[in-house]
Each structure stands twice: as C-alpha cells, then as structure tokens.
Amino acid sequence: MSEVKFIKLTRKLLSKRDARDKIKMAYKKVFEGPPWFEKWPLELVEREIKSWEDNCAYGLIGMNCTKIISFIVCLDREINVERDPISWKGPYIQEVGVVPEFQSKGIGSDMVRKFLSEYKRGEYMFRTINPVMIRVFGKFADVRKVGRDILDEYPDRFYYSLAYQHVSAEMYKYYER
Ligand SMILES: CC(C)(COP(=O)(O)OP(=O)(O)OC[C@H]1O[C@@H](n2cnc3c(N)ncnc32)[C@H](O)[C@@H]1OP(=O)(O)O)[C@@H](O)C(=O)NCCC(=O)NCCS
C-alpha cells in the first residue's frame, strides 16, 4: 500500500493557504471522479470548506509525501437539515474521500480506523449511497440503519449510526461493471 500519513484537520490547518488549496483540489478530484462524476467548480468547493470552518469541523487529512489524497470531515451537528426527516443531535460525518488514483488500496479503511480511535465521540451519524463507503464503516462499527419507514420514503438516502444498507440499483450497476 502507498505510504500515507494522517494528520488532524483543524481550523489552523484550514487557515493555511497551501493546505487549503490542496484540500480543495483533493475534494474536487474525489467528487468529480467515480462513482459521482459531479461538477465542482473551485468557488463551490471553497464554499464547502468555509462551511467546515464555520461549523468547527474536525477530522483527518491523508498525505502522500506532500500531496493531500484523502479526508474525513466531521461536524458536531449536521447542517442543512431543513427538510430532513431525521433529527440527529450528535456528531455527523459530513465527508469522506480518497482521490481516485488512491482508491481501493485500503486507505479509506485506514483513515476511518484512525479517525474513530482519535476522536471518541460516541455514536456518529452518516449517510451515503456508496456501497464501498458502507462497507468501510461496517468494518469498524456496529452500524445501525434508521427506521424502515424513512428508508421507504427516501429510498436513495441512508441514515446510519455507524452502516447498513439499501443501496440504489444505479450505484450497484456502476460497481458491477
Ligand atoms: C468510499 C471511499 C472513501 C473508500 O475508500 P477506499 O480507500 O477506496 O476503500 P478501501 O480500499 O479501504 O476499501 C474498503 C472496502 O471496499 C472494497 N472496495 C474498494 N473499492 C471497491 C470497488 N471499486 N468495488 C467494490 N468494492 C470495493 C474493498 O475490497 C474493501 O473491502 P474489504 O476490506 O472487505 O476487502 C473511496 O472509495 C471514495 O473516496 N469514494 C468516492 C467518494 C465517496 O463516495 N465518498 C463517500 C461519502 S459520500
């Protein structure tokens, strides 16, 4: 496996221009890559990073030499929940990503393992429709999904307190190729 060093994500780190730019590039690469293929102009990424700062995000950044290649970002509460059927008051894992060329090498798993051992804040909530992500979380925690009724109503949204499972057919198709 490639050598990766994990460092803490802090406000101080985000305030450093060079680190911030590298985090932005890593974020863009992750979500413009598989399986999402979204469009992330840098101004939008900057807005995202600003919201981490404003909400006192914490987590880890993975470094390979001087490159930032992964991140896990957690908030003490979920943001943007206006239309959310779940009211979750505890820590919320907002983002997890490994840049495409470093994916599937065990880095995501190592990062989550390290994160959970560094920050012991009880139960975490996260949501994802990426089966690889569900698999990663499922390795380290007893992941519980929320009530059936919510999954029926929002079939593409998952709420876990650290993962399981009801993955969209489309996402499976991608991984079955
Ligand atoms: C989800 C993600 C963080 C996982 O990190 P990773 O380093 O790629 O994952 P790992 O190499 O640790 O693999 C984790 C498990 O998934 C499996 N896996 C990895 N890539 C896979 C793939 N493409 N297809 C199927 N299974 C895969 C691995 O075999 C491993 O399982 P195992 O330990 O039981 O063998 C990373 O793939 C990613 O950044 N994806 C895009 C962003 C994303 O969807 N983030 C999720 C939040 S929305």
Ligand as a Chemical Component Dictionary entry (heavy atoms), coordinates in Angstrom:
data_LIG
# 
_chem_comp.id                   LIG 
_chem_comp.type                 NON-POLYMER 
_chem_comp.pdbx_formal_charge   0 
_chem_comp.three_letter_code    LIG 
# 
loop_
_chem_comp_atom.comp_id 
_chem_comp_atom.atom_id 
_chem_comp_atom.alt_atom_id 
_chem_comp_atom.type_symbol 
_chem_comp_atom.charge 
_chem_comp_atom.model_Cartn_x 
_chem_comp_atom.model_Cartn_y 
_chem_comp_atom.model_Cartn_z 
_chem_comp_atom.pdbx_ordinal 
LIG C1  C1  C 0 -15.588 5.416  -0.259 1  
LIG C2  C2  C 0 -14.089 5.599  -0.161 2  
LIG C3  C3  C 0 -13.771 6.701  0.866  3  
LIG C4  C4  C 0 -13.461 4.279  0.342  4  
LIG O1  O1  O 0 -12.076 4.381  0.437  5  
LIG P1  P1  P 0 -11.118 3.331  -0.312 6  
LIG O2  O2  O 0 -9.735  3.621  0.107  7  
LIG O3  O3  O 0 -11.408 3.380  -1.770 8  
LIG O4  O4  O 0 -11.645 1.937  0.288  9  
LIG P2  P2  P 0 -10.788 0.688  0.787  10 
LIG O5  O5  O 0 -9.686  0.418  -0.174 11 
LIG O6  O6  O 0 -10.431 0.881  2.197  12 
LIG O7  O7  O 0 -11.845 -0.493 0.603  13 
LIG C5  C5  C 0 -12.890 -0.702 1.503  14 
LIG C6  C6  C 0 -13.637 -1.955 1.164  15 
LIG O8  O8  O 0 -14.394 -1.788 -0.029 16 
LIG C7  C7  C 0 -13.951 -2.698 -1.032 17 
LIG N1  N1  N 0 -13.803 -1.942 -2.277 18 
LIG C8  C8  C 0 -12.933 -0.930 -2.513 19 
LIG N2  N2  N 0 -13.127 -0.444 -3.754 20 
LIG C9  C9  C 0 -14.116 -1.184 -4.313 21 
LIG C10 C10 C 0 -14.768 -1.159 -5.575 22 
LIG N3  N3  N 0 -14.413 -0.283 -6.518 23 
LIG N4  N4  N 0 -15.765 -2.048 -5.801 24 
LIG C11 C11 C 0 -16.133 -2.920 -4.848 25 
LIG N5  N5  N 0 -15.561 -2.994 -3.622 26 
LIG C12 C12 C 0 -14.560 -2.136 -3.357 27 
LIG C13 C13 C 0 -12.602 -3.191 -0.583 28 
LIG O9  O9  O 0 -12.363 -4.505 -1.048 29 
LIG C14 C14 C 0 -12.710 -3.112 0.912  30 
LIG O10 O10 O 0 -13.371 -4.247 1.444  31 
LIG P3  P3  P 0 -12.575 -5.345 2.303  32 
LIG O11 O11 O 0 -11.700 -4.612 3.248  33 
LIG O12 O12 O 0 -13.666 -6.108 2.944  34 
LIG O13 O13 O 0 -11.784 -6.087 1.295  35 
LIG C15 C15 C 0 -13.443 5.988  -1.535 36 
LIG O14 O14 O 0 -13.645 4.920  -2.436 37 
LIG C16 C16 C 0 -14.006 7.264  -2.126 38 
LIG O15 O15 O 0 -13.477 8.328  -1.861 39 
LIG N6  N6  N 0 -15.072 7.208  -2.957 40 
LIG C17 C17 C 0 -15.616 8.388  -3.617 41 
LIG C18 C18 C 0 -16.184 9.380  -2.613 42 
LIG C19 C19 C 0 -17.332 8.790  -1.830 43 
LIG O16 O16 O 0 -18.230 8.148  -2.363 44 
LIG N7  N7  N 0 -17.326 9.055  -0.506 45 
LIG C20 C20 C 0 -18.348 8.525  0.356  46 
LIG C21 C21 C 0 -19.126 9.551  1.014  47 
LIG S1  S1  S 0 -20.381 10.285 0.038  48 
# 
loop_
_chem_comp_bond.comp_id 
_chem_comp_bond.atom_id_1 
_chem_comp_bond.atom_id_2 
_chem_comp_bond.value_order 
_chem_comp_bond.pdbx_ordinal 
LIG C1  C2  SING 1  
LIG C2  C3  SING 2  
LIG C2  C4  SING 3  
LIG C2  C15 SING 4  
LIG C4  O1  SING 5  
LIG O1  P1  SING 6  
LIG P1  O2  DOUB 7  
LIG P1  O3  SING 8  
LIG P1  O4  SING 9  
LIG O4  P2  SING 10 
LIG P2  O5  DOUB 11 
LIG P2  O6  SING 12 
LIG P2  O7  SING 13 
LIG O7  C5  SING 14 
LIG C5  C6  SING 15 
LIG C6  O8  SING 16 
LIG C6  C14 SING 17 
LIG O8  C7  SING 18 
LIG C7  N1  SING 19 
LIG C7  C13 SING 20 
LIG N1  C8  SING 21 
LIG N1  C12 SING 22 
LIG C8  N2  DOUB 23 
LIG N2  C9  SING 24 
LIG C9  C10 SING 25 
LIG C9  C12 DOUB 26 
LIG C10 N3  SING 27 
LIG C10 N4  DOUB 28 
LIG N4  C11 SING 29 
LIG C11 N5  DOUB 30 
LIG N5  C12 SING 31 
LIG C13 O9  SING 32 
LIG C13 C14 SING 33 
LIG C14 O10 SING 34 
LIG O10 P3  SING 35 
LIG P3  O11 DOUB 36 
LIG P3  O12 SING 37 
LIG P3  O13 SING 38 
LIG C15 O14 SING 39 
LIG C15 C16 SING 40 
LIG C16 O15 DOUB 41 
LIG C16 N6  SING 42 
LIG N6  C17 SING 43 
LIG C17 C18 SING 44 
LIG C18 C19 SING 45 
LIG C19 O16 DOUB 46 
LIG C19 N7  SING 47 
LIG N7  C20 SING 48 
LIG C20 C21 SING 49 
LIG C21 S1  SING 50 
# 
